[in-house]
Amino acid sequence: MACAATTLAILVKLPAIIIALPMLYMARTKYGAMLLRKRELWAFVACSLLFPLTWYSHAYWVSLSHYPHHMFGSGGVETVSLDWYLNIVQQALTSAVTPVTAAAMLLGICVPPQAKFCRLFHWWLVAILLFMIVAGQGHRHPWYLLPVVPVAAAFAGHACDFALSKIARPARWKTLVLGLIFFSSMSYFSFVYLKPLYEPVALAPWRAGNELNRVAPLDVLIAAGDGGDPTCIYYSKRKGWHFLENFGAAPIDSKQAIAELERLKERGATYLVLTRHQPWWWSERYDNFWNYLDSRYARARDTEDYVIFDLGNTASDKRPVVSEPTSMPTAAFQPVKADDELEAQLKPRI
């Protein structure tokens, strides 16, 4: 069961492999110098890593062979500046575990443990810190801080147990008062730090995608200026490209944006949707790009969240867009590289 749980954890998220360090500590504590001679441990390691190794090798091969030639998560393995690391620690001690639990955790680290495998959570914390350093760039996502939660809970519980053991048995009312203060404070900080996480995000591309799904014909291809966010394309239920396709990269200037747009149009793009919070929405650097769009193509929809251009209609052609039932198109397509140097790669890739 431990082998199956370890395998599934690593399959769900590769960083779960950091659990190997506290496991190694437990094995070293139990078997000592005989550790490397235990065949059952080698079997555990082999069985736990067999399926993850197979799956992630397949995923890497797919990233090399298919667009967009990117292994998701690979960009996160990168060290960052000291300020960035301090920000990660701040998020871990506030929104991840709350300041109350963080204070109890720091106290629990200092309290001498007595039980068997007493340094288990110390080594687990070391593994988390090492991963945080190596994958500093990846910790821009808050879910990478989740592994610290069970460790913080264990240390905080150890600190609470130590504190309560110092209270005399007749003074049980002190236990109730301290418990009430502790959990009330934790509840308050949980509300304060988690409330922002419940605010809706990606509303603009979500609304744009739903509108495209409503008005666009079934077999069209779209170009979404969404900074690489898949929300718009997903909810449009149409195939298409990210504009620009380099996942979040903004065009250098209007000239590059226009060139990329025309390439995508030649490849079959019928609608262009631009959402707010992207550079081309507000930057004066792209004024010529907006003028180019408005002078040649009709705006099918224009809201404060997004603008949809009908690349099949000219600016003078105000024919209404036909609405049809939603369905996923089956026609395959291949996006276009933004750089002129890669023009040769415009041939279809299988």
C-alpha positions as CSV (number, residue, x, y, z in Angstrom):
1,M,0.0,0.0,0.0
2,A,2.9,2.4,0.7
3,C,4.4,1.6,-2.7
4,A,1.1,2.2,-4.4
5,A,0.5,5.5,-2.5
6,T,4.1,6.7,-3.4
7,T,3.6,5.8,-7.0
8,L,0.3,7.6,-7.3
9,A,1.7,10.7,-5.5
10,I,4.6,11.0,-7.9
11,L,2.3,10.4,-10.9
12,V,0.0,13.2,-9.7
13,K,2.8,15.7,-9.3
14,L,6.5,14.9,-9.9
15,P,7.8,17.1,-7.0
16,A,6.2,14.5,-4.6
17,I,9.4,12.6,-5.1
18,I,11.0,14.7,-2.3
19,I,9.3,12.3,0.1
20,A,12.3,10.0,-0.7
21,L,14.6,12.0,1.7
22,P,12.5,11.4,4.9
23,M,11.9,7.8,3.7
24,L,15.6,7.4,3.4
25,Y,16.0,8.7,7.0
26,M,13.5,6.2,8.3
27,A,15.2,3.3,6.5
28,R,18.6,4.4,7.7
29,T,17.4,4.7,11.3
30,K,15.8,1.2,11.2
31,Y,18.5,-0.8,9.3
32,G,21.6,1.2,9.9
33,A,24.6,0.0,7.9
34,M,22.5,-2.9,6.5
35,L,20.4,-0.4,4.6
36,L,21.8,-1.2,1.1
37,R,21.5,-4.9,1.6
38,K,17.8,-4.9,2.1
39,R,16.3,-6.3,-1.1
40,E,12.8,-5.3,0.0
41,L,13.9,-1.7,0.1
42,W,15.3,-1.9,-3.4
43,A,12.1,-3.6,-4.6
44,F,10.1,-0.8,-3.0
45,V,12.2,1.9,-4.8
46,A,11.9,0.0,-8.2
47,C,8.2,-0.5,-7.9
48,S,7.5,3.0,-6.8
49,L,9.4,4.6,-9.6
50,L,8.6,2.2,-12.5
51,F,5.3,3.8,-13.5
52,P,6.4,7.4,-12.9
53,L,9.6,6.9,-14.9
54,T,7.6,5.3,-17.8
55,W,5.0,8.1,-17.8
56,Y,7.3,11.1,-17.5
57,S,9.6,9.6,-20.2
58,H,6.6,9.3,-22.4
59,A,5.6,12.9,-21.6
60,Y,9.1,14.1,-22.4
61,W,9.1,12.3,-25.7
62,V,5.7,13.9,-26.6
63,S,7.2,17.3,-25.7
64,L,10.0,16.8,-28.2
65,S,7.8,15.4,-30.9
66,H,4.7,17.6,-30.8
67,Y,3.9,21.3,-30.6
68,P,4.5,23.3,-28.5
69,H,7.6,21.3,-27.8
70,H,7.5,22.2,-24.1
71,M,7.7,19.8,-21.1
72,F,5.3,21.4,-18.6
73,G,7.1,22.2,-15.3
74,S,10.6,22.3,-16.9
75,G,10.6,26.1,-16.7
76,G,10.2,26.0,-12.9
77,V,13.5,24.3,-12.2
78,E,15.6,27.5,-11.8
79,T,17.1,29.5,-9.0
80,V,15.9,33.0,-8.4
81,S,16.9,36.1,-6.5
82,L,17.0,36.4,-2.7
83,D,14.0,38.7,-2.7
84,W,12.0,36.0,-4.6
85,Y,13.0,33.4,-2.0
86,L,12.0,35.7,0.8
87,N,8.6,36.2,-0.9
88,I,8.2,32.4,-1.1
89,V,8.9,32.0,2.6
90,Q,6.5,34.8,3.4
91,Q,3.7,33.1,1.4
92,A,4.5,29.7,3.1
93,L,4.2,31.2,6.6
94,T,1.0,33.2,5.8
95,S,-1.3,31.9,3.1
96,A,-0.1,28.3,3.2
97,V,-0.1,27.6,7.0
98,T,-1.3,30.9,8.6
99,P,1.0,32.9,11.0
100,V,-0.4,31.1,14.1
101,T,0.5,27.7,12.8
102,A,3.8,29.0,11.5
103,A,4.8,30.4,14.9
104,A,3.8,27.0,16.5
105,M,5.8,25.2,13.8
106,L,9.0,27.2,14.5
107,L,8.6,26.5,18.2
108,G,8.0,22.8,17.5
109,I,11.2,22.6,15.5
110,C,13.2,23.7,18.6
111,V,11.5,21.4,21.1
112,P,13.6,18.2,21.5
113,P,11.7,15.2,20.1
114,Q,11.6,11.9,22.0
115,A,9.7,9.4,19.8
116,K,11.1,6.9,17.4
117,F,12.0,8.4,14.0
118,C,11.9,11.7,15.9
119,R,13.7,13.6,13.1
120,L,11.4,12.5,10.4
121,F,9.7,15.9,9.9
122,H,13.0,17.7,10.2
123,W,14.3,15.8,7.2
124,W,11.0,16.3,5.4
125,L,11.4,20.0,5.9
126,V,15.0,19.9,4.6
127,A,13.7,18.1,1.5
128,I,11.1,20.9,1.0
129,L,13.6,23.6,1.4
130,L,16.1,22.0,-1.0
131,F,13.3,21.7,-3.6
132,M,12.3,25.3,-3.0
133,I,15.8,26.4,-3.8
134,V,16.3,24.3,-6.9
135,A,12.8,25.1,-8.3
136,G,12.5,28.7,-7.1
137,Q,11.0,29.8,-10.4
138,G,8.3,27.1,-10.1
139,H,7.2,28.4,-6.7
140,R,5.5,31.3,-8.3
141,H,2.6,29.0,-8.2
142,P,1.0,28.8,-4.7
143,W,0.3,25.0,-4.9
144,Y,4.0,24.2,-4.8
145,L,3.8,25.3,-1.1
146,L,1.3,22.6,-0.2
147,P,3.9,20.0,0.9
148,V,4.8,22.3,3.8
149,V,1.3,21.8,5.3
150,P,1.7,18.3,6.9
151,V,5.2,19.2,8.2
152,A,3.9,22.5,9.7
153,A,0.9,20.6,11.3
154,A,3.3,18.0,12.8
155,F,5.6,20.6,14.3
156,A,2.8,22.8,15.5
157,G,1.1,19.7,17.2
158,H,4.4,18.9,18.8
159,A,4.7,22.4,20.2
160,C,1.1,22.4,21.5
161,D,1.7,19.0,23.1
162,F,4.8,20.4,24.8
163,A,3.0,23.5,26.0
164,L,0.0,21.6,27.4
165,S,2.3,19.1,29.2
166,K,3.6,22.0,31.3
167,I,0.2,22.9,32.6
168,A,-0.8,21.3,35.9
169,R,-3.6,18.8,35.6
170,P,-6.0,20.7,37.9
171,A,-5.7,23.8,35.7
172,R,-7.7,22.3,32.8
173,W,-9.5,25.7,32.3
174,K,-6.1,27.0,31.1
175,T,-6.1,24.3,28.4
176,L,-9.6,25.4,27.3
177,V,-8.6,29.1,27.2
178,L,-5.4,28.5,25.3
179,G,-7.1,26.2,22.9
180,L,-9.9,28.7,22.3
181,I,-7.3,31.5,21.7
182,F,-5.2,29.3,19.4
183,F,-8.0,28.1,17.1
184,S,-9.8,31.4,17.1
185,S,-6.6,33.2,15.9
186,M,-6.0,30.5,13.3
187,S,-9.5,30.8,12.0
188,Y,-9.2,34.6,11.7
189,F,-5.9,34.4,9.8
190,S,-7.2,31.6,7.6
191,F,-10.0,33.9,6.6
192,V,-7.7,36.9,6.0
193,Y,-5.1,35.1,3.9
194,L,-7.4,32.7,2.0
195,K,-10.1,35.2,1.1
196,P,-8.1,36.6,-1.9
197,L,-7.8,33.1,-3.3
198,Y,-11.6,32.8,-3.7
199,E,-11.8,35.9,-6.0
200,P,-12.6,34.9,-9.6
201,V,-9.7,35.0,-12.0
202,A,-9.4,34.7,-15.8
203,L,-12.9,36.1,-16.2
204,A,-12.0,38.0,-19.3
205,P,-10.8,35.0,-21.3
206,W,-13.7,32.9,-19.9
207,R,-16.2,35.4,-21.1
208,A,-14.5,35.8,-24.4
209,G,-14.4,32.0,-24.9
210,N,-18.1,31.6,-24.1
211,E,-19.0,34.4,-26.5
212,L,-16.9,32.8,-29.3
213,N,-18.7,29.5,-28.6
214,R,-22.0,31.3,-29.0
215,V,-21.3,33.3,-32.2
216,A,-18.6,31.5,-34.1
217,P,-19.3,28.8,-36.7
218,L,-18.3,25.2,-35.9
219,D,-15.3,24.7,-38.1
220,V,-13.4,28.0,-37.6
221,L,-10.0,28.4,-36.1
222,I,-9.3,31.2,-33.7
223,A,-6.3,33.2,-32.5
224,A,-6.5,34.2,-28.8
225,G,-4.3,36.9,-27.4
226,D,-4.5,35.5,-23.9
227,G,-0.8,35.4,-22.8
228,G,-0.8,31.6,-23.1
229,D,-3.8,31.1,-20.8
230,P,-5.9,28.2,-22.2
231,T,-9.2,29.4,-20.8
232,C,-10.4,31.3,-23.8
233,I,-9.6,28.5,-26.3
234,Y,-11.0,25.9,-24.0
235,Y,-14.4,27.6,-23.5
236,S,-14.7,28.6,-27.1
237,K,-14.8,24.9,-28.0
238,R,-12.8,25.7,-31.1
239,K,-9.3,24.9,-32.1
240,G,-6.8,27.7,-32.6
241,W,-3.5,29.4,-31.6
242,H,-2.2,31.5,-28.8
243,F,-1.4,34.9,-30.1
244,L,1.6,35.0,-29.9
245,E,2.1,31.3,-29.7
246,N,5.2,31.5,-27.5
247,F,3.0,31.2,-24.3
248,G,2.8,34.7,-22.9
249,A,5.5,36.4,-25.0
250,A,4.4,39.9,-26.1
251,P,5.3,41.1,-29.6
252,I,8.2,43.4,-29.9
253,D,6.2,46.0,-31.6
254,S,3.2,46.5,-33.9
255,K,5.1,45.3,-36.9
256,Q,5.8,41.9,-35.4
257,A,2.2,41.6,-34.1
258,I,0.8,42.4,-37.6
259,A,3.1,39.9,-39.2
260,E,2.1,37.2,-36.8
261,L,-1.6,37.9,-37.3
262,E,-1.3,37.7,-41.1
263,R,0.6,34.4,-40.8
264,L,-2.1,32.9,-38.6
265,K,-4.8,34.2,-41.0
266,E,-3.1,32.5,-43.9
267,R,-3.1,29.3,-41.8
268,G,-6.8,29.6,-41.4
269,A,-7.5,31.8,-38.4
270,T,-11.0,33.4,-38.8
271,Y,-11.4,35.2,-35.4
272,L,-8.9,37.1,-33.3
273,V,-9.8,37.7,-29.7
274,L,-7.7,40.1,-27.5
275,T,-8.3,40.1,-23.7
276,R,-7.5,42.7,-21.2
277,H,-4.4,42.5,-18.9
278,Q,-2.3,41.7,-21.9
279,P,0.4,44.2,-23.1
280,W,-1.3,44.8,-26.4
281,W,-4.4,46.0,-24.6
282,W,-3.0,49.1,-23.0
283,S,0.6,49.7,-24.3
284,E,1.0,52.7,-26.6
285,R,3.7,50.6,-28.4
286,Y,0.9,48.7,-30.2
287,D,-1.2,51.7,-31.4
288,N,-0.3,50.9,-35.1
289,F,-1.4,47.3,-34.5
290,W,-4.9,48.5,-33.3
291,N,-5.1,50.9,-36.1
292,Y,-4.3,48.1,-38.5
293,L,-7.0,45.9,-37.1
294,D,-9.7,48.6,-37.1
295,S,-8.9,49.6,-40.6
296,R,-9.2,46.1,-42.1
297,Y,-11.4,43.9,-39.9
298,A,-14.8,44.3,-38.3
299,R,-15.2,44.1,-34.5
300,A,-17.7,41.2,-33.9
301,R,-17.7,42.0,-30.2
302,D,-16.3,44.9,-28.2
303,T,-16.5,44.9,-24.4
304,E,-14.3,46.1,-21.5
305,D,-13.0,42.6,-21.1
306,Y,-12.2,41.6,-24.7
307,V,-12.4,42.5,-28.3
308,I,-13.3,39.9,-31.0
309,F,-12.2,40.7,-34.6
310,D,-13.8,38.8,-37.5
311,L,-10.9,38.3,-39.8
312,G,-13.3,37.1,-42.5
313,N,-15.2,40.5,-42.6
314,T,-13.6,43.8,-43.5
315,A,-14.1,46.9,-41.5
316,S,-16.7,48.1,-43.9
317,D,-18.6,44.8,-44.0
318,K,-21.1,44.8,-41.0
319,R,-22.8,41.5,-41.8
320,P,-23.9,39.7,-38.6
321,V,-22.0,36.7,-37.4
322,V,-24.0,33.5,-37.8
323,S,-24.6,31.5,-34.6
324,E,-24.5,27.8,-34.8
325,P,-24.7,24.8,-32.4
326,T,-21.5,24.2,-30.5
327,S,-19.3,21.2,-31.4
328,M,-15.6,20.5,-31.4
329,P,-14.1,20.6,-34.9
330,T,-12.1,17.7,-36.2
331,A,-9.8,19.4,-38.6
332,A,-6.2,19.3,-37.6
333,F,-4.0,22.4,-37.7
334,Q,-0.5,23.4,-36.9
335,P,0.3,26.9,-35.5
336,V,3.0,29.1,-37.0
337,K,6.3,30.2,-35.5
338,A,6.6,33.9,-34.8
339,D,10.2,34.3,-36.0
340,D,10.9,34.8,-39.7
341,E,13.9,32.5,-39.3
342,L,11.6,29.6,-38.7
343,E,9.5,30.1,-41.8
344,A,10.6,26.7,-43.0
345,Q,8.7,25.1,-40.1
346,L,5.4,26.2,-41.6
347,K,5.0,22.8,-43.2
348,P,2.5,20.5,-41.5
349,R,3.9,18.4,-38.7
350,I,2.6,14.9,-38.0
